[in-house]
Amino acid sequence: VQLQAFGGGTVQSGGSLRLSCDADGNASIRVMGWYRQTAEKQREFVASRHRNGDTEYGEAVTGRFTISRDGPKNTAYLQMNSLKPDDTGVYYCKAEIWTGFGYKDKWGQGTLVTVSS
């Protein structure tokens, strides 16, 4: 199973972007989520969504970002509103994929988000 992230770009402060993460194949995916890597911080949790609908958000994005998921398509979306320069970074999607023996984390390539002030 491969994950592909799309939707990064450059936006002004206060603007919005929507990221997509596609998982190919027919894998059973328990959780899909987003992390980001900034110049100053280690990889930081952004948001996740369990297939049962439960969501979690990092403190820095709560109230501004929304994660959703299209289950049949194994696609996750991250709607990012009210973007700030601190949101600048490389965003990675991650999925917990059933291997037949247990769930394993799979990472996609990153997509760069740049928020200008």
C-alpha positions as CSV (number, residue, x, y, z in Angstrom):
1,V,0.0,0.0,0.0
2,Q,1.3,3.4,-1.0
3,L,0.2,6.7,0.4
4,Q,0.2,9.9,-1.6
5,A,-0.3,13.3,-0.2
6,F,-1.5,16.3,-2.3
7,G,-2.6,19.8,-1.9
8,G,0.3,21.7,-0.4
9,G,1.2,25.1,-1.6
10,T,1.7,28.7,-0.6
11,V,-1.0,30.8,1.0
12,Q,-1.2,34.1,2.8
13,S,-1.8,34.2,6.5
14,G,-5.5,33.7,7.2
15,G,-6.0,31.7,4.1
16,S,-7.1,28.1,3.6
17,L,-5.7,24.9,2.1
18,R,-7.1,21.4,1.7
19,L,-4.7,18.4,1.8
20,S,-5.6,15.0,0.5
21,C,-4.0,11.6,1.3
22,D,-4.8,8.7,-1.0
23,A,-4.1,5.1,-0.1
24,D,-4.0,2.8,-3.1
25,G,-5.2,-0.8,-3.0
26,N,-7.9,-2.2,-0.9
27,A,-6.1,-2.2,2.4
28,S,-8.0,-2.2,5.7
29,I,-7.0,1.0,7.4
30,R,-7.9,1.7,11.0
31,V,-6.6,5.2,11.4
32,M,-5.5,7.9,9.0
33,G,-3.8,11.0,10.2
34,W,-1.6,14.0,9.5
35,Y,1.7,15.1,11.0
36,R,3.9,18.0,10.2
37,Q,7.6,18.8,10.3
38,T,8.7,22.4,10.8
39,A,12.1,23.9,10.9
40,E,12.0,24.4,14.6
41,K,10.2,21.3,15.9
42,Q,10.3,17.6,15.6
43,R,7.5,15.9,13.7
44,E,4.3,17.1,15.3
45,F,0.9,15.4,15.4
46,V,-1.7,17.4,13.6
47,A,-4.9,15.3,13.4
48,S,-6.2,11.8,13.0
49,R,-9.5,10.0,12.3
50,H,-10.4,6.5,13.2
51,R,-12.6,4.6,10.9
52,N,-15.3,4.6,13.6
53,G,-15.4,8.4,13.2
54,D,-13.4,9.5,16.3
55,T,-11.1,12.4,15.6
56,E,-8.2,13.9,17.5
57,Y,-6.4,17.2,16.9
58,G,-3.1,18.7,18.0
59,E,-3.4,21.6,20.4
60,A,-1.9,24.0,17.8
61,V,-4.6,23.3,15.2
62,T,-7.7,22.7,17.2
63,G,-10.6,24.8,16.0
64,R,-8.9,25.7,12.7
65,F,-8.2,22.3,11.0
66,T,-10.7,19.6,10.2
67,I,-9.9,16.0,9.2
68,S,-12.3,13.9,7.3
69,R,-12.2,10.6,5.6
70,D,-13.8,8.9,2.6
71,G,-13.7,5.4,3.8
72,P,-14.5,3.5,0.6
73,K,-11.8,5.4,-1.2
74,N,-9.3,5.2,1.7
75,T,-8.7,8.9,1.4
76,A,-8.2,11.4,4.1
77,Y,-8.6,15.1,3.9
78,L,-7.2,17.9,6.0
79,Q,-9.1,21.2,5.7
80,M,-6.9,23.9,7.1
81,N,-8.4,27.3,7.8
82,S,-7.1,30.5,9.4
83,L,-3.6,29.5,8.5
84,K,-0.7,31.1,10.3
85,P,3.0,31.4,9.4
86,D,3.7,28.9,12.3
87,D,1.7,26.3,10.3
88,T,4.4,26.3,7.6
89,G,6.1,22.9,7.2
90,V,6.0,19.6,5.4
91,Y,2.8,17.7,6.1
92,Y,2.9,13.9,6.1
93,C,0.0,11.5,6.1
94,K,0.1,8.3,8.0
95,A,-2.1,5.2,8.0
96,E,-2.5,2.2,10.3
97,I,-2.8,-0.6,7.8
98,W,-3.8,-4.2,8.5
99,T,-1.0,-6.5,7.4
100,G,-2.7,-9.8,8.1
101,F,-0.8,-10.1,11.4
102,G,-1.5,-6.8,12.9
103,Y,-1.6,-3.1,12.2
104,K,1.5,-1.3,10.8
105,D,2.1,2.4,10.3
106,K,2.7,3.5,6.7
107,W,3.9,7.0,5.9
108,G,3.3,8.9,2.7
109,Q,5.7,11.5,1.2
110,G,5.3,15.0,2.5
111,T,3.6,17.9,0.9
112,L,4.9,21.4,1.6
113,V,2.7,24.1,3.1
114,T,4.0,27.6,3.2
115,V,2.1,30.4,5.0
116,S,3.3,33.9,4.3
117,S,2.7,36.7,6.7
